[in-house]
């Protein structure tokens, strides 16, 4: 026996503990698995090949059979159906079965044959033939099933043929009925006429086979220019005729009950941009036959749960929901001009419009955007903007008249118009209030409010209705939920807050266009007693929103999720509500300052007068400081002056931390304004806030004796203000009450008049900054410019009482205003120079009528109170804000600013303030305490 092999080789050992046999087994299993996969793939490939070949052979067989049948058809009936006659459409004829069997929408020859066959059918009808007898002979009941099947297939084939060849037929689709190019559409119209026994079955068949989807494509193809209406049309097109027959039938029958709602008329057709521009004749049918009410009812049922099923947008800038809204608002005025519209119909229109309006981006114009647009961060950059013409269509359609009609339709029979609070509002009235408030809340956010307010204020009883609803609920401490509107309004949306968010802007607008007689004497629309109750209610609500609720919920910016609109969310309603409540209370405070109807303390919150609140208000971004910015009138005047004085002291300390060169200026008493302007107008803000030393020189150039320890500078301020604000200097004028305002013609007298106003603003700011009282009585409408506030009609009596009386006469004129031959122009007369200016673009050609007289009145008031002095006011404000921050001065009303300027006690409520001298002493004692607390918390200010 001998050993074979290499004794130097070591035995191989698997470190995993597996034997070589086990390793071989694993490899074998993997190979078997791979083989099975290959065999399975081969079988699948073979099966697929067999199916493809089978399908191909089947298609080839079908095509061969179609070709054979086509040849038979052409041989029997002719290339152009010239051998066909009346009997060809009978159930016993092979004409239609063969034609529908071999027909292909891609074969131009087949389309020509179908067209010739349809032409023959129409000729038979026009010659007096009855379609029922043409298709069934003498006994329709026996052959009904066959006839219905053939008519369904023929109609469906015609619609599919038009759809598939729509691009080549686009120039013919809107041709009038009866033209050779519209034979297929005319055939469909003839076959679905309501006179036939098969109409319901055939239209049901069309609906199940996406007829509105097909018609959407056909209509879009017919629009050569989407924005331009079709021209040179004197009668209804065949396409409109077919659409009329289908929609008229479906609105009165149940044949569409099983149709997919995504393929229905509201979503497929109403989402076409500028629909009525191209289907103008159908628009008339849509209105006359009540189709608008029916399909808006359908939208009300589907929205908002099925909003995601809208068809794809036509193109960028034309989202489906915006197109539906544009088409609806074009017809809604005509619908509600009919006094027979029910409250339910009005409710459905309001809800649908609300939902669609909520989905579109904000359409604010530059002039119509308010400060709320900054608070609610609707990030329009992330929302695709609408096409400019579509946006204009929506804004023009949703005008004052539309809102007036909708509101009056909802509240035409309501008991809320009457000032009676004993009977609870019905469920229908509660739902009407909820629907209107939701619509207005969304509309005020989305649309320029000036376009819709006049109709709401003057053409409806909305303010009275909402106030009676709010008053009843407040008295009974019970705010009903809008239960029937849960699909549209979030469950957690507070009904009381939504009501106030709609009420406040409308009543605020009424106050801007109301005259003193209406408010104080006639007490319209609310009695003074109710206005006092309103002030107290709004004050309590605003305090809750800004102080109590904010304490539990940290304030957040309201954003918009692109997929889910947030305009009706609780956060947005709350943000909007506190903004409009604050604006209305500000407006009511202005009315109370002109002529008191309630105590000033009714505007104050007792909790805002404590020293703790004052201390917190001096901390940046605290609750108290935010409340002071948004609703300063809630804080008593004494507390606000303490805060203002502390802010001035903090600013002075901050300026003192950075040594500035002490400025000393040489002033000639007989040239005080010119010397001061030349030397002080070049100072920076920091230098103006620092110490200024003045030396007076007499007319001989000799310096007057004295050391300026503050008294000389005070004397300088008093003298220069008397000189510069003297009406003889030409920069200012005075009212009949000897109150000052900028001279609109100052530029005629002084070439540098705007620089002068800039300088005078900084002088007044310096006086206020140093606590120097100057005897300058400003007109209230000019002081409002220091708060960057707009003036309205009720401010006009202080400027021009005669013009105010004339405008009131015009406002209440009972005759035809157009007969007065007034136009939207105004004539300015400055120093003998007359100049005519238009109040609107093209105003010289716009006559004042009953419909636009309110606009005219307020444009006149705006021109005199705001426009004429806009440049002077803006420059004065710029100089003033060099020393007095915007946030500081906005804490005070115009009357309070006058007190800070001159210390006048005129119009001051002594019960609230005590004597002004005593108040100043109290403030001076409190300043060290406030400043110590302030600097201990904000060392960075020192």
URDA-V651730 format. One record per residue. N is the residue number from 1. RES is the residue in one small letter. PSI is psi in degrees with one decimal (999 if undefined). BURIAL is + if it has 9 or more other ideal C-beta (glycine too) atoms within 8 Angstrom, else -. D_FIRST is the distance of its C-alpha to the first C-alpha in whole Angstrom. Layout:
# URDA-V651730
N&RES&PSI&BURIAL&D_FIRST  N&RES&PSI&BURIAL&D_FIRST
This chain:
# URDA-V651730
1&x&131.1&-&0  2&x&145.5&-&4  3&x&129.0&-&7  4&x&154.0&-&10  5&x&176.5&-&13  6&x&111.3&-&16  7&x&-10.5&-&16  8&x&-17.5&-&20  9&x&131.6&-&21  10&x&151.9&-&22  11&x&134.1&-&22  12&x&129.0&-&25  13&x&126.6&-&27  14&x&114.7&+&31  15&x&-17.0&-&33  16&x&-2.8&-&35  17&x&4.1&-&33  18&x&146.1&-&32  19&x&164.8&-&29  20&x&-29.7&-&28  21&x&-40.5&-&28  22&x&-39.0&-&32  23&x&-43.3&+&32  24&x&-33.3&-&31  25&x&-40.4&-&34  26&x&-42.8&-&37  27&x&-40.2&-&36  28&x&-41.5&-&36  29&x&-40.5&-&39  30&x&-39.6&-&41  31&x&-39.2&-&41  32&x&-40.4&-&42  33&x&-42.0&-&45  34&x&-37.9&-&46  35&x&-41.9&-&45  36&x&-41.8&-&48  37&x&-41.0&-&50  38&x&-42.0&-&50  39&x&-39.7&-&51  40&x&-43.6&-&54  41&x&-38.5&-&55  42&x&-44.1&-&55  43&x&-41.2&-&57  44&x&-40.7&-&59  45&x&-41.5&-&60  46&x&-44.7&-&60  47&x&-43.3&-&63  48&x&-40.3&-&65  49&x&-41.0&-&65  50&x&-41.5&-&66  51&x&-42.9&-&69  52&x&-44.3&-&70  53&x&-38.9&-&70  54&x&-44.4&-&72  55&x&-44.0&-&74  56&x&-45.2&-&75  57&x&-38.0&-&75  58&x&-43.1&-&78  59&x&-40.6&-&80  60&x&-41.9&-&80  61&x&-41.4&-&81  62&x&-45.1&-&84  63&x&-39.5&-&85  64&x&-42.7&-&85  65&x&-39.2&-&87  66&x&-41.6&+&89  67&x&-40.5&+&90  68&x&-45.7&-&91  69&x&-35.8&+&93  70&x&-41.7&+&95  71&x&-42.6&-&96  72&x&-43.1&+&97  73&x&-46.0&+&99  74&x&-37.0&+&100  75&x&-38.6&-&101  76&x&-40.9&-&103  77&x&-5.2&+&105  78&x&158.2&+&105  79&x&-31.9&-&103  80&x&30.4&-&106  81&x&29.2&+&106  82&x&-19.0&-&110  83&x&-1.8&-&109  84&x&152.1&+&109  85&x&-167.5&-&112  86&x&-37.3&-&113  87&x&-11.5&-&111  88&x&-24.1&+&107  89&x&-1.4&+&107  90&x&157.0&+&108  91&x&-21.1&+&105  92&x&-9.4&-&105  93&x&150.6&+&104  94&x&3.2&-&101  95&x&-59.4&+&102  96&x&-44.3&+&101  97&x&-44.7&-&98  98&x&-44.4&+&97  99&x&-46.7&+&98  100&x&-21.5&+&96  101&x&-45.2&-&93  102&x&-7.7&+&92  103&x&138.1&+&94  104&x&132.9&-&92  105&x&-14.3&+&93  106&x&-4.2&-&91  107&x&113.1&-&93  108&x&-33.5&-&96  109&x&-41.7&-&97  110&x&-39.7&+&97  111&x&-38.8&+&99  112&x&-40.5&+&101  113&x&-44.9&+&102  114&x&-42.3&+&101  115&x&-42.8&+&104  116&x&-40.4&+&106  117&x&-41.7&+&106  118&x&-35.2&+&107  119&x&-41.9&+&110  120&x&-43.1&+&111  121&x&-43.6&+&111  122&x&-36.5&+&113  123&x&-39.5&-&115  124&x&-39.7&+&115  125&x&-44.4&+&116  126&x&-25.5&-&119  127&x&8.6&-&120  128&x&7.3&-&121  129&x&149.4&+&118  130&x&124.2&-&116  131&x&-37.4&+&113  132&x&-45.6&+&112  133&x&-31.7&+&114  134&x&-39.6&+&112  135&x&-32.1&+&109  136&x&-11.0&+&109  137&x&-137.4&+&113  138&x&-24.8&-&115  139&x&95.0&-&113  140&x&-36.7&+&111  141&x&-36.2&-&110  142&x&-37.2&-&108  143&x&15.9&+&106  144&x&-47.1&+&105  145&x&-44.9&-&102  146&x&-43.4&-&101  147&x&-47.5&+&104  148&x&-42.1&+&102  149&x&-44.5&-&99  150&x&-40.9&+&100  151&x&-41.8&+&102  152&x&-47.9&+&100  153&x&-39.4&+&97  154&x&-46.1&+&100  155&x&-45.0&+&101  156&x&-39.2&+&98  157&x&-40.9&+&97  158&x&-45.0&+&100  159&x&-41.6&+&99  160&x&-36.9&+&95  161&x&-45.2&+&97  162&x&-41.7&+&99  163&x&-47.6&+&96  164&x&-22.0&-&94  165&x&23.8&+&96  166&x&-34.2&+&98  167&x&-36.9&-&98  168&x&-19.6&-&99  169&x&7.8&+&102  170&x&-29.1&+&103  171&x&-8.2&-&106  172&x&-12.5&+&107  173&x&-28.8&+&106  174&x&21.4&+&109  175&x&153.0&+&112  176&x&155.5&+&114  177&x&139.8&+&114  178&x&-9.3&-&115  179&x&151.5&+&114  180&x&-31.6&-&111  181&x&-7.2&-&108  182&x&24.9&+&108  183&x&-43.0&+&108  184&x&-43.7&+&105  185&x&-39.1&+&106  186&x&-34.5&+&110  187&x&-44.6&+&108  188&x&-45.2&+&106  189&x&-41.0&+&109  190&x&-36.1&+&111  191&x&-21.5&+&108  192&x&16.2&+&108  193&x&142.9&+&112  194&x&-10.6&-&113  195&x&-14.5&-&115  196&x&148.4&+&112  197&x&-16.7&-&110  198&x&1.3&+&107  199&x&-48.4&+&107  200&x&-42.7&+&106  201&x&-42.2&+&102  202&x&-44.6&+&102  203&x&-37.2&+&103  204&x&-40.3&+&100  205&x&-43.0&+&98  206&x&-41.7&+&98  207&x&-39.6&+&98  208&x&-21.7&-&94  209&x&34.2&-&93  210&x&44.8&-&94  211&x&-36.3&+&98  212&x&-29.8&+&99  213&x&-43.2&+&95  214&x&-43.1&+&96  215&x&-31.3&+&100  216&x&-48.4&+&99  217&x&-38.8&+&97  218&x&-44.8&+&100  219&x&-44.4&+&102  220&x&-35.8&+&100  221&x&-29.1&+&100  222&x&-11.6&+&104  223&x&98.5&+&104  224&x&-46.6&-&105  225&x&112.6&-&106  226&x&-35.4&-&105  227&x&-14.2&-&107  228&x&128.3&-&110  229&x&152.9&-&112  230&x&138.8&+&112  231&x&170.4&-&116  232&x&36.0&-&118  233&x&128.7&+&117  234&x&-5.9&-&120  235&x&168.4&-&119  236&x&138.9&+&116  237&x&161.0&+&112  238&x&-37.1&+&110  239&x&-43.4&+&108  240&x&-35.9&+&110  241&x&-45.6&+&111  242&x&-44.8&+&108  243&x&-38.9&+&107  244&x&-47.1&+&110  245&x&-42.2&+&110  246&x&-48.7&+&106  247&x&-36.3&+&107  248&x&-39.2&+&111  249&x&-45.4&+&109  250&x&-28.2&+&106  251&x&-19.5&+&108  252&x&1.1&-&110  253&x&165.4&+&108  254&x&14.8&-&104  255&x&-13.0&+&102  256&x&10.5&+&100  257&x&-30.3&-&99  258&x&8.4&-&96  259&x&143.4&+&95  260&x&123.5&-&93  261&x&-26.7&+&95  262&x&-27.9&-&93  263&x&9.5&+&95  264&x&171.3&+&98  265&x&-46.4&+&101  266&x&-38.9&+&102  267&x&-39.4&+&98  268&x&-40.2&+&98  269&x&-45.6&+&101  270&x&-14.2&+&103  271&x&8.2&+&100  272&x&128.2&+&101  273&x&138.4&+&103  274&x&43.6&+&107  275&x&-46.0&+&107  276&x&-17.9&+&111  277&x&-29.2&+&111  278&x&-22.3&+&110  279&x&58.0&+&111  280&x&-35.4&+&114  281&x&-37.3&+&116  282&x&-32.4&+&113  283&x&-41.6&+&114  284&x&-43.2&-&117  285&x&-40.9&+&116  286&x&-35.7&+&113  287&x&-47.1&+&116  288&x&-40.8&-&119  289&x&6.5&-&116  290&x&18.4&-&115  291&x&-30.2&+&112  292&x&-45.3&+&111  293&x&-43.3&+&112  294&x&-47.7&+&109  295&x&-27.6&+&107  296&x&-35.3&+&107  297&x&-41.0&+&107  298&x&-42.8&+&104  299&x&-38.6&+&102  300&x&-33.1&+&104  301&x&-37.1&-&101  302&x&-37.9&+&98  303&x&149.6&+&99  304&x&4.2&-&97  305&x&-23.4&-&94  306&x&26.7&+&93  307&x&-24.7&+&94  308&x&-6.7&-&91  309&x&10.6&-&91  310&x&145.7&+&94  311&x&166.0&+&93  312&x&144.6&-&91  313&x&144.7&-&94  314&x&-45.5&+&95  315&x&176.6&-&95  316&x&132.8&-&95  317&x&-4.3&+&98  318&x&62.0&+&99  319&x&147.3&+&97  320&x&-42.4&+&97  321&x&-34.2&+&99  322&x&-37.4&+&102  323&x&-41.7&+&102  324&x&-45.0&+&103  325&x&-45.3&+&105  326&x&-40.7&+&107  327&x&-34.4&+&108  328&x&-45.2&+&109  329&x&-19.4&+&111  330&x&-22.7&+&113  331&x&-12.5&+&114  332&x&-34.5&+&115  333&x&-42.6&+&118  334&x&-35.4&+&119  335&x&-45.5&+&118  336&x&-2.2&+&120  337&x&-20.5&-&123  338&x&118.5&-&123  339&x&-5.5&-&125  340&x&-0.8&-&123  341&x&134.2&+&120  342&x&163.9&-&118  343&x&-35.5&+&117  344&x&-42.1&-&114  345&x&-44.3&+&114  346&x&-40.7&+&115  347&x&-43.2&+&112  348&x&-41.4&+&109  349&x&-45.2&+&110  350&x&-44.1&+&110  351&x&-41.7&+&107  352&x&-45.6&+&105  353&x&-39.5&+&107  354&x&-47.1&+&106  355&x&-44.9&+&102  356&x&-38.8&+&102  357&x&-32.7&+&104  358&x&-27.0&+&102  359&x&-17.6&+&99  360&x&157.1&+&100  361&x&165.9&+&101  362&x&132.7&-&104  363&x&31.2&+&107  364&x&137.2&+&109  365&x&165.3&-&111  366&x&-37.0&-&112  367&x&-24.5&-&115  368&x&-6.8&+&114  369&x&131.7&-&111  370&x&-177.3&-&112  371&x&-19.1&-&110  372&x&-27.6&+&108  373&x&-25.1&+&106  374&x&-36.2&-&105  375&x&-44.1&+&104  376&x&108.9&+&102  377&x&64.0&+&99  378&x&99.8&+&99  379&x&89.8&-&97  380&x&-17.2&-&98  381&x&-26.2&-&95  382&x&-7.1&-&93  383&x&126.9&+&95  384&x&129.8&-&95  385&x&154.9&-&99  386&x&157.3&+&101  387&x&142.8&-&102  388&x&-43.1&-&106  389&x&-35.8&-&108  390&x&-41.4&+&106  391&x&-42.3&+&107  392&x&-38.4&-&110  393&x&-43.7&+&110  394&x&-44.9&+&109  395&x&-39.2&+&112  396&x&-36.5&-&115  397&x&-38.7&+&114  398&x&67.7&+&113  399&x&-173.7&+&117  400&x&-38.9&+&120  401&x&-39.3&+&121  402&x&-48.7&+&118  403&x&-35.0&+&117  404&x&-45.5&+&121  405&x&-44.3&+&120  406&x&-45.0&+&117  407&x&-44.9&+&119  408&x&-34.3&+&122  409&x&-34.3&+&120  410&x&-33.9&+&118  411&x&21.4&+&121  412&x&-26.3&-&124  413&x&18.4&-&125  414&x&147.8&+&123  415&x&-9.4&-&125  416&x&-12.8&+&124  417&x&-30.4&+&127  418&x&140.7&-&129  419&x&73.8&-&129  420&x&127.5&-&129  421&x&10.4&-&126  422&x&-34.1&-&127  423&x&131.6&-&124  424&x&143.0&-&121  425&x&144.5&+&119  426&x&166.7&-&118  427&x&-36.8&-&114  428&x&-40.2&-&115  429&x&-39.0&+&117  430&x&-43.3&+&114  431&x&-37.4&+&112  432&x&-42.5&+&114  433&x&-45.0&+&114  434&x&-42.3&+&111  435&x&-45.3&+&110  436&x&-43.2&+&113  437&x&-39.3&+&112  438&x&-45.2&+&108  439&x&-46.9&+&109  440&x&-38.9&+&112  441&x&-47.5&+&109  442&x&-40.0&+&107  443&x&-40.4&+&109  444&x&-28.8&+&111  445&x&-39.8&+&107  446&x&-40.1&+&107  447&x&157.2&+&110  448&x&116.7&+&113  449&x&-26.7&+&115  450&x&-17.4&-&118  451&x&-17.2&+&118  452&x&-8.3&+&118  453&x&-37.4&+&120  454&x&-46.0&+&123  455&x&-39.7&+&123  456&x&-39.0&+&121  457&x&-42.1&+&124  458&x&-19.4&-&127  459&x&0.4&+&126  460&x&168.4&+&125  461&x&30.1&-&125  462&x&-45.3&+&122  463&x&-45.3&+&123  464&x&-41.6&+&125  465&x&-49.9&+&122  466&x&-38.4&+&120  467&x&-42.8&+&122  468&x&-37.9&+&123  469&x&-47.4&+&120  470&x&-42.5&+&119  471&x&-44.0&+&122  472&x&-48.0&+&121  473&x&-39.0&+&118  474&x&-42.5&-&118  475&x&-35.3&-&121  476&x&2.9&-&119  477&x&40.4&-&116  478&x&115.5&-&114  479&x&107.3&-&112  480&x&146.2&+&111  481&x&150.5&-&108  482&x&75.5&+&108  483&x&-36.4&-&106  484&x&1.8&-&106  485&x&19.7&+&105  486&x&-24.6&-&101  487&x&-20.4&-&100  488&x&-36.9&+&101  489&x&130.2&+&102  490&x&144.8&-&99  491&x&-33.4&-&100  492&x&8.5&-&100  493&x&117.1&+&103  494&x&124.9&+&106  495&x&-33.5&+&109  496&x&-36.1&+&111  497&x&-37.9&+&110  498&x&-38.7&+&109  499&x&-43.5&+&113  500&x&-35.2&+&114  501&x&-26.6&+&112  502&x&-36.3&+&114  503&x&-46.1&+&117  504&x&-46.2&+&117  505&x&-37.4&+&117  506&x&-44.3&+&120  507&x&-36.5&+&122  508&x&-42.1&+&122  509&x&-40.5&+&122  510&x&-38.7&+&125  511&x&-30.5&+&127  512&x&-22.6&+&126  513&x&11.0&+&129  514&x&146.5&+&131  515&x&169.3&+&134  516&x&-36.9&+&136  517&x&-41.6&-&138  518&x&-40.3&+&135  519&x&-50.0&+&134  520&x&-38.3&+&136  521&x&-54.4&-&139  522&x&-20.7&-&138  523&x&54.3&-&135  524&x&144.2&-&132  525&x&-13.1&-&130  526&x&141.8&+&129  527&x&157.1&-&132  528&x&-32.0&+&132  529&x&-43.4&-&132  530&x&-32.4&+&128  531&x&-39.7&+&128  532&x&-43.4&+&128  533&x&-38.2&+&126  534&x&-43.0&+&123  535&x&-47.1&+&123  536&x&-42.0&+&122  537&x&-48.6&+&120  538&x&-37.6&+&118  539&x&-44.0&+&118  540&x&-42.5&-&116  541&x&-43.7&+&114  542&x&-38.9&+&113  543&x&-40.8&+&113  544&x&-43.6&+&110  545&x&-41.1&+&108  546&x&-19.7&+&108  547&x&-54.4&+&108  548&x&-54.0&-&107  549&x&-38.7&+&105  550&x&-28.4&+&103  551&x&-30.1&-&103  552&x&-19.5&-&100  553&x&115.1&-&99  554&x&134.9&-&98  555&x&137.3&-&100  556&x&149.9&-&97  557&x&141.1&-&98  558&x&122.1&+&98  559&x&177.8&-&95  560&x&126.3&+&95  561&x&130.0&-&91  562&x&-28.6&-&91  563&x&-24.2&-&90  564&x&120.9&-&92  565&x&145.6&-&96  566&x&11.5&+&97  567&x&-26.0&+&101  568&x&17.4&+&102  569&x&160.4&+&99  570&x&-41.6&+&101  571&x&-41.7&+&100  572&x&-42.4&+&102  573&x&-41.9&+&105  574&x&-44.3&+&105  575&x&-45.1&+&105  576&x&-41.0&+&108  577&x&-47.0&+&110  578&x&-26.6&+&110  579&x&-47.5&+&111  580&x&-31.7&+&114  581&x&-42.7&+&115  582&x&-42.2&+&116  583&x&-42.1&+&117  584&x&-42.8&+&120  585&x&-38.0&+&121  586&x&-43.5&+&121  587&x&-42.8&+&124  588&x&-33.6&+&125  589&x&-38.2&+&126  590&x&-43.7&+&128  591&x&-39.6&+&130  592&x&-32.0&+&131  593&x&-33.1&+&131  594&x&-44.8&-&134  595&x&115.0&-&136  596&x&131.0&-&134  597&x&-6.6&+&134  598&x&166.1&+&132  599&x&143.3&-&131  600&x&-30.1&+&129  601&x&-19.0&+&127  602&x&-20.4&+&126  603&x&-11.0&+&123  604&x&146.6&+&122  605&x&127.4&+&119  606&x&-30.1&-&120  607&x&-9.3&-&117  608&x&9.6&+&117  609&x&-2.4&+&120  610&x&159.3&-&118  611&x&-31.0&-&117  612&x&-43.4&-&114  613&x&-43.4&+&114  614&x&-43.4&+&115  615&x&-41.5&+&113  616&x&-34.7&+&110  617&x&-21.5&+&111  618&x&-2.6&+&111  619&x&124.6&+&107  620&x&136.9&-&106  621&x&15.2&-&104  622&x&166.4&+&105  623&x&-41.7&+&106  624&x&-40.3&+&110  625&x&-37.1&+&110  626&x&-39.9&+&108  627&x&-40.4&+&111  628&x&-34.0&+&113  629&x&-39.0&-&112  630&x&-27.9&+&112  631&x&67.4&+&115  632&x&-25.5&+&117  633&x&-15.9&+&120  634&x&-19.2&+&119  635&x&128.7&+&119  636&x&153.0&+&123  637&x&-42.2&+&125  638&x&-40.8&+&125  639&x&-37.4&+&121  640&x&-35.7&+&120  641&x&-37.5&+&123  642&x&-45.1&+&121  643&x&-43.7&+&118  644&x&-43.9&+&119  645&x&-38.5&+&121  646&x&-37.3&+&118  647&x&-39.0&+&116  648&x&-43.8&+&119  649&x&-40.5&+&119  650&x&-39.9&+&115  651&x&-40.9&+&115  652&x&-40.0&+&118  653&x&-38.6&+&116  654&x&-41.2&+&113  655&x&-38.2&+&115  656&x&-20.4&-&116  657&x&-16.8&-&113  658&x&101.9&-&113  659&x&130.3&-&116  660&x&149.7&+&118  661&x&132.8&-&121  662&x&120.8&-&124  663&x&132.0&+&126  664&x&127.5&-&130  665&x&140.7&+&132  666&x&119.0&+&135  667&x&126.8&+&137  668&x&130.7&+&141  669&x&-36.2&+&142  670&x&-5.6&-&144  671&x&42.3&-&141  672&x&-42.8&+&139  673&x&-45.4&+&136  674&x&-43.7&-&136  675&x&-42.7&+&135  676&x&-42.9&+&133  677&x&-43.5&+&131  678&x&-36.3&-&131  679&x&-36.8&+&129  680&x&-25.1&+&127  681&x&-16.2&+&126  682&x&-2.3&-&123  683&x&146.2&-&122  684&x&172.3&-&118  685&x&-43.3&-&117  686&x&-39.6&+&116  687&x&-36.9&+&120  688&x&-34.7&+&122  689&x&-14.7&+&120  690&x&-172.8&+&121  691&x&138.1&-&125  692&x&125.3&+&127  693&x&137.6&+&130  694&x&137.5&+&134  695&x&126.7&+&137  696&x&142.5&+&140  697&x&140.0&+&142  698&x&-174.4&+&146  699&x&-13.8&-&147  700&x&3.9&-&148  701&x&12.9&-&145  702&x&130.5&-&145  703&x&134.0&-&143  704&x&145.3&-&144  705&x&149.0&-&143  706&x&150.0&-&141  707&x&128.2&-&137  708&x&96.7&+&135  709&x&14.2&-&133  710&x&-32.9&-&133  711&x&-41.1&-&136  712&x&-39.6&+&137  713&x&-38.2&+&134  714&x&-42.0&+&135  715&x&-40.2&-&138  716&x&-44.8&+&136  717&x&-42.4&+&134  718&x&-41.0&+&137  719&x&-42.3&+&139  720&x&-35.0&+&137  721&x&-37.9&+&136  722&x&-37.3&+&140  723&x&-49.9&+&140  724&x&-34.3&+&137  725&x&5.7&+&137  726&x&130.9&-&141  727&x&-21.7&+&141  728&x&-21.8&-&144  729&x&-19.3&+&141  730&x&-2.6&+&139  731&x&-26.5&+&136  732&x&153.3&+&137  733&x&171.3&+&139  734&x&149.1&-&140  735&x&-179.4&+&141  736&x&-22.6&-&144  737&x&12.1&-&143  738&x&39.2&-&142  739&x&140.6&+&139  740&x&145.5&+&137  741&x&157.7&+&134  742&x&141.3&+&133  743&x&116.5&+&135  744&x&-25.1&+&134  745&x&24.6&-&136  746&x&-29.1&+&135  747&x&-22.9&-&134  748&x&-32.1&-&137  749&x&-43.6&+&139  750&x&124.2&+&136  751&x&-35.3&-&133  752&x&31.8&-&131  753&x&-35.3&+&131  754&x&-36.7&+&128  755&x&-34.9&+&127  756&x&-43.6&+&130  757&x&-37.8&+&128  758&x&-45.3&+&125  759&x&-42.8&+&127  760&x&-34.7&+&129  761&x&-42.4&+&126  762&x&-32.8&+&125  763&x&-46.8&+&128  764&x&-39.5&+&128  765&x&-39.0&+&125  766&x&-41.6&+&126  767&x&-45.5&+&129  768&x&-36.7&+&126  769&x&-37.3&+&124  770&x&-2.0&-&126  771&x&26.8&-&128  772&x&122.3&+&131  773&x&131.7&-&133  774&x&140.2&+&135  775&x&76.4&-&138  776&x&104.3&+&136  777&x&105.5&+&137  778&x&149.6&+&134  779&x&144.7&+&134  780&x&-39.6&+&132  781&x&-22.8&+&130  782&x&-37.8&+&129  783&x&-29.2&+&128  784&x&-23.7&+&125  785&x&-25.3&+&124  786&x&-22.0&+&123  787&x&7.6&+&121  788&x&46.9&-&120  789&x&146.9&-&121  790&x&145.2&-&123  791&x&151.9&+&126  792&x&-176.4&+&128  793&x&-41.7&+&131  794&x&-6.3&+&132  795&x&-10.5&+&132  796&x&-33.6&+&135  797&x&-31.8&+&138  798&x&-22.3&+&137  799&x&-51.3&+&137  800&x&84.2&-&140  801&x&-30.3&+&141  802&x&-45.2&-&143  803&x&-38.4&+&140  804&x&-44.1&+&139  805&x&-40.1&-&142  806&x&-40.0&-&142  807&x&-36.1&+&138  808&x&-38.2&+&139  809&x&-43.1&-&141  810&x&-38.7&+&139  811&x&-38.0&+&136  812&x&14.8&-&139  813&x&128.3&+&141  814&x&-18.0&-&141  815&x&-166.3&-&142  816&x&111.0&-&140  817&x&-32.4&+&139  818&x&-28.1&+&138  819&x&-16.1&-&142  820&x&-8.3&-&142  821&x&45.9&-&141  822&x&147.3&-&138  823&x&165.2&+&135  824&x&62.9&+&132  825&x&158.6&+&134  826&x&144.4&-&135  827&x&120.2&-&138  828&x&138.0&+&138  829&x&98.6&-&141  830&x&114.0&+&140  831&x&45.5&-&143  832&x&-3.4&-&145  833&x&114.2&-&142  834&x&134.2&-&141  835&x&128.5&-&137  836&x&130.6&+&136  837&x&142.8&+&132  838&x&136.2&+&130  839&x&-22.9&+&129  840&x&156.0&-&126  841&x&124.9&-&125  842&x&20.3&-&127  843&x&-26.4&+&130  844&x&-14.7&+&133  845&x&2.5&-&132  846&x&114.2&+&131  847&x&145.4&-&134  848&x&126.0&+&134  849&x&178.8&-&134  850&x&-34.2&-&134  851&x&-30.7&-&130  852&x&11.4&+&129  853&x&-35.3&+&132  854&x&-41.9&+&130  855&x&-43.5&-&128  856&x&-46.7&+&131  857&x&-43.3&+&132  858&x&-22.0&+&129  859&x&-36.6&+&129  860&x&-48.4&+&132  861&x&-41.4&+&131  862&x&-39.5&+&128  863&x&-44.8&+&130  864&x&-37.9&+&132  865&x&-25.7&+&130  866&x&-52.6&+&127  867&x&-45.2&-&127  868&x&-31.8&+&130  869&x&20.3&+&129  870&x&-42.3&-&125  871&x&-45.9&-&125  872&x&-42.8&+&128  873&x&-40.8&+&126  874&x&-37.6&-&122  875&x&-40.0&+&123  876&x&-43.4&+&125  877&x&-39.1&+&122  878&x&-44.0&+&120  879&x&-39.4&+&122  880&x&-40.7&+&122  881&x&-3.1&+&119  882&x&-29.7&+&118  883&x&-33.4&+&120  884&x&112.7&+&119  885&x&150.6&-&116  886&x&-42.3&-&116  887&x&-28.4&-&114  888&x&-48.4&+&117  889&x&-25.7&+&120  890&x&-5.9&+&118  891&x&-15.9&+&119  892&x&150.8&+&123  893&x&172.5&+&125  894&x&-41.8&+&127  895&x&-36.8&+&130  896&x&-34.8&+&128  897&x&-39.6&+&127  898&x&-36.1&+&131  899&x&-42.4&+&131  900&x&-30.6&+&129  901&x&-49.6&+&131  902&x&-6.4&+&134  903&x&15.4&-&134  904&x&140.1&-&136  905&x&7.3&-&137  906&x&132.5&-&138  907&x&13.0&-&136  908&x&131.1&+&134  909&x&106.0&-&134  910&x&-26.4&-&135  911&x&-30.7&-&134  912&x&-38.9&+&130  913&x&-22.1&+&131  914&x&-163.8&-&134  915&x&146.7&-&136  916&x&-38.1&+&134  917&x&-44.6&-&135  918&x&-37.8&-&134  919&x&-43.3&+&131  920&x&-37.6&-&130  921&x&-42.1&-&131  922&x&-40.7&+&128  923&x&-42.8&+&126  924&x&-31.3&-&126  925&x&-29.9&-&126  926&x&-21.5&+&122  927&x&-47.9&+&121  928&x&-39.4&-&120  929&x&-45.9&-&118  930&x&-43.5&+&116  931&x&-39.9&+&115  932&x&-43.9&-&114  933&x&-42.5&+&112  934&x&-47.8&+&111  935&x&-27.4&+&110  936&x&-26.3&-&108  937&x&-24.3&-&106  938&x&69.3&+&106  939&x&-20.9&-&106  940&x&-14.4&-&105  941&x&-18.7&+&108  942&x&999&-&110
